[in-house]
Amino acid sequence: MQASTARRFSIALVSVAAAALALSACAADSGGTTPTESGSTEVAPFTWAFGTGAAGGTSYNIGAAQAEAVRELGGPVTLIAEETAGGPANATRIANGQLQLAWLQSSEVYAALNGEGNFKDTGPLEGFSLVLAGTQGGVGFVASAASGIETFSDLCGHTVGTTSPGAKTNLDSLLDSAGVDSSCINWQVGASYDQMVTAITDGTLDAGGFIGIPTAAGTATLQIAESADVVFVSADPDDKEAHDEKYPYWPLSTVPAGTFPKQDKDWLIAGFFQSLYTKDSVPEDQAYATIQALLETSEACTTLQAGCASFSLEATADRLTTGVSIAPPHPALVKVLEETGTEYTWNG
């Protein structure tokens, strides 16, 4: 699949910070309910800024499809999907109100709440609430065959790309479990997936961090496997127990051999849990309408991106019960779970 396919929803995507600020004000001004002729109330039309991820990535592609499906529904909810720098940026912008909805990994929510990792310098952030749980995937290394890279230790001295500091943190966990010092690598942080595909293909980049979810159509992993001679660099299965104990939110996950072109062996990568989060202070009626719209358009969204099907109340209940969500459910989500009889526990 060509890179242009991943941009099929570009009409729904914006990336200018000023637009996010304007949408934040719009969301704040559009809240509340209006009476109907029958005397009941319905939520007034509103717009939410929706943070996804880097172009060509899973969160970008599926998030754009979610926004498009909700737009086609024609209800009160408008989601403006933004291409963003990924999890750490999304977390910061949720906390400061620039985004009303965003894709985040559980590990990033944990780090933000505790002021660790990418948030060590900025300090803890507050106010995250779960909206809906979704994809479970992972990120791993894909290298140019010409680079001679076959193991993690081979990455030392080479130029390796990754989309964001958050993605690099996932990749660093793989290296740490293998006993490889991440600083031995010439990192190029902030490259888009499309840029990494091009750079590996033309030989200006030796390897990159790519997503291991084949159900997201148009992902860069599929593009690089189809367009270049590459090697899927895998973690050692013997490291799994120790790795998972140290990095419970990035467990070693297996992408079976043959999932991607040229992938002749199982590919062990750093797993992750992705969900949609909001600020706990957003109006409950808006959050409720957003959850309902996402659930109602799940089937339509899945025709655009198969990964949309992973967002469900069942997955959400599981993330809450196991504690993987890290953040508590938004009151609107609690209402939806109760109305649908979806059982869960939250001990956070």
NORUR-V565885 format. One record per residue. N is the residue number from 1. PSI is psi in degrees with one decimal (* if undefined). D_FIRST is the distance of its C-alpha to the first C-alpha in Angstrom with 2 decimals. Layout:
N	PSI	D_FIRST
N	PSI	D_FIRST
This chain:
1	135.0	0.00
2	159.6	3.76
3	-30.3	6.70
4	-29.4	8.30
5	-36.7	6.73
6	-12.1	8.42
7	16.7	11.44
8	-19.3	11.97
9	22.4	15.07
10	-23.5	16.43
11	-24.6	19.60
12	0.0	20.56
13	135.1	20.15
14	156.2	23.03
15	12.0	23.87
16	127.7	27.43
17	-35.1	30.05
18	-33.9	32.56
19	-38.6	30.48
20	-39.7	30.55
21	-41.1	34.30
22	-40.0	34.77
23	-34.7	32.84
24	-44.3	34.98
25	-40.0	38.05
26	-43.6	36.74
27	-40.7	36.08
28	-34.6	39.55
29	-16.4	41.18
30	8.3	39.51
31	179.9	40.68
32	175.4	43.34
33	159.1	43.95
34	142.6	45.52
35	145.6	48.03
36	174.1	47.30
37	-27.8	50.01
38	-6.8	50.55
39	-8.7	51.30
40	179.1	48.22
41	151.0	45.79
42	153.4	42.13
43	138.8	40.00
44	152.5	39.84
45	139.8	36.49
46	161.8	34.95
47	132.6	31.93
48	136.3	30.41
49	129.1	28.40
50	108.0	25.52
51	127.4	24.25
52	-95.6	20.73
53	-160.4	19.39
54	145.9	17.44
55	133.2	14.38
56	-8.2	11.16
57	169.0	13.48
58	-48.1	14.28
59	-34.7	17.33
60	-51.4	15.82
61	-47.4	13.13
62	-40.1	15.64
63	-41.0	18.54
64	-39.5	17.26
65	-39.6	16.77
66	-45.1	20.28
67	-40.1	21.79
68	-43.6	20.38
69	-40.4	21.69
70	-38.5	25.01
71	-42.8	25.33
72	-24.9	24.91
73	-35.4	27.62
74	19.6	30.11
75	-161.9	32.36
76	-13.8	34.10
77	129.0	31.18
78	121.9	28.85
79	121.9	26.32
80	103.5	25.09
81	128.1	22.06
82	137.4	22.23
83	127.1	19.95
84	177.0	22.39
85	9.4	23.24
86	-163.9	22.90
87	-54.9	25.57
88	-41.2	28.72
89	-41.4	28.28
90	-43.0	27.60
91	-44.6	30.69
92	-41.2	32.86
93	-26.9	31.92
94	-45.3	32.50
95	-36.2	35.86
96	4.8	36.94
97	4.8	35.86
98	-26.0	33.17
99	144.4	30.61
100	-14.1	31.63
101	141.4	28.62
102	149.8	26.23
103	131.7	23.96
104	145.6	25.98
105	150.6	26.22
106	-39.3	29.59
107	-35.7	30.35
108	-37.3	30.02
109	-43.1	32.32
110	-47.4	34.80
111	-40.4	34.78
112	-44.4	35.23
113	-27.6	38.09
114	1.6	39.80
115	40.1	39.26
116	172.0	37.63
117	-122.7	34.77
118	-6.5	33.05
119	12.8	35.87
120	-39.6	38.75
121	-33.6	39.78
122	-22.1	39.37
123	171.2	41.01
124	147.4	40.29
125	156.2	38.60
126	164.7	39.77
127	19.4	39.04
128	139.2	35.75
129	140.9	35.42
130	136.9	32.86
131	-50.7	31.30
132	135.5	28.85
133	148.4	27.35
134	-117.7	23.80
135	147.8	21.18
136	115.9	22.32
137	-139.8	20.01
138	171.5	20.39
139	140.4	19.59
140	-179.9	20.09
141	133.2	20.00
142	126.6	17.38
143	152.0	19.13
144	133.3	18.79
145	-31.8	20.52
146	-19.2	22.66
147	-19.8	24.11
148	7.1	25.94
149	123.9	25.11
150	-23.4	25.44
151	169.2	27.43
152	-37.6	27.96
153	-26.8	31.10
154	-18.1	29.23
155	-24.1	27.47
156	133.6	30.87
157	-3.9	31.28
158	163.3	27.59
159	122.8	25.52
160	132.5	23.20
161	151.3	21.13
162	152.3	20.88
163	-28.1	20.16
164	165.0	23.62
165	-34.0	27.02
166	-44.5	26.16
167	-37.1	23.19
168	-36.4	25.50
169	-41.6	28.13
170	-46.1	25.97
171	-36.7	25.24
172	-32.3	28.94
173	-37.2	29.93
174	-45.0	28.24
175	-42.7	30.05
176	-43.2	33.31
177	-24.1	33.34
178	0.2	32.86
179	24.4	35.68
180	130.1	33.68
181	117.9	34.76
182	-27.1	31.84
183	-10.0	33.84
184	-6.7	33.47
185	143.6	29.91
186	92.8	29.14
187	139.9	27.02
188	93.6	24.88
189	132.0	24.75
190	2.9	23.07
191	143.9	19.96
192	163.0	16.88
193	-40.9	13.73
194	-40.1	12.19
195	-39.5	15.49
196	-38.9	15.47
197	-47.1	12.20
198	-44.7	13.86
199	-39.2	17.24
200	-38.6	16.56
201	-40.2	14.87
202	1.5	17.95
203	8.2	20.40
204	-5.5	21.85
205	135.3	20.87
206	-34.8	21.72
207	168.9	19.98
208	163.8	18.64
209	121.0	18.72
210	154.5	15.51
211	140.5	15.30
212	44.9	15.67
213	100.8	14.65
214	-16.3	11.94
215	-10.4	12.70
216	99.5	11.29
217	139.8	7.99
218	2.7	5.92
219	151.7	8.33
220	-27.8	8.89
221	-44.3	10.12
222	-39.5	7.10
223	-45.7	5.82
224	-35.7	9.47
225	-30.8	9.99
226	-27.5	7.74
227	-12.3	9.16
228	162.6	12.67
229	106.2	15.65
230	165.1	16.19
231	132.3	18.69
232	107.9	18.54
233	117.7	21.96
234	150.6	23.73
235	162.4	26.85
236	125.2	29.91
237	-28.6	30.60
238	-16.4	34.25
239	-5.5	33.61
240	-48.7	32.34
241	-48.8	35.75
242	-39.2	36.85
243	-49.0	33.52
244	-31.2	33.32
245	-39.1	36.95
246	-34.2	36.49
247	72.1	33.15
248	-22.8	33.24
249	0.5	30.52
250	52.2	28.11
251	147.1	28.83
252	124.9	27.24
253	145.3	24.53
254	124.9	23.07
255	110.5	19.46
256	148.0	20.27
257	139.6	19.56
258	-1.9	16.63
259	-39.7	14.64
260	154.7	11.97
261	142.6	11.71
262	4.2	14.86
263	92.4	16.47
264	-2.6	19.71
265	161.8	21.87
266	142.4	22.14
267	108.0	20.89
268	122.0	23.56
269	172.4	22.63
270	111.1	24.48
271	163.8	24.07
272	161.2	24.49
273	120.5	25.42
274	138.6	23.98
275	170.5	25.90
276	129.9	26.75
277	158.4	30.02
278	-178.5	32.44
279	139.2	35.85
280	-16.1	38.76
281	-2.1	40.58
282	148.7	38.19
283	135.7	40.01
284	-37.2	39.93
285	-34.5	39.56
286	-43.9	36.40
287	-40.4	34.89
288	-46.7	35.96
289	-36.2	34.37
290	-45.1	31.08
291	-46.1	31.03
292	-39.7	31.95
293	-41.8	29.25
294	-40.5	26.51
295	-41.8	27.93
296	-30.5	28.45
297	10.9	24.90
298	-45.2	23.30
299	-45.0	22.50
300	-39.8	21.11
301	-37.7	19.00
302	-27.8	17.68
303	-21.8	16.35
304	-42.1	14.11
305	117.6	13.42
306	-29.2	14.90
307	-16.2	16.37
308	-29.7	18.77
309	-18.3	20.81
310	-16.3	21.93
311	112.3	24.10
312	163.7	27.39
313	-31.4	31.13
314	-46.0	31.38
315	-37.7	29.08
316	-45.0	30.99
317	-38.8	34.31
318	-43.5	33.32
319	-36.9	32.30
320	-45.6	35.61
321	-39.5	37.72
322	-10.8	36.43
323	1.1	36.68
324	-24.2	33.06
325	-23.3	32.69
326	-54.6	35.30
327	154.2	36.08
328	164.9	38.07
329	142.3	36.91
330	147.4	37.44
331	-32.9	40.42
332	-37.3	38.20
333	-40.6	36.15
334	-43.0	39.47
335	-44.8	40.49
336	-43.5	37.39
337	-40.6	37.76
338	-42.3	41.43
339	-32.3	40.97
340	-2.9	38.52
341	25.4	40.66
342	118.1	37.95
343	139.3	39.90
344	167.0	39.28
345	150.3	41.38
346	116.0	41.12
347	17.7	43.42
348	*	42.15
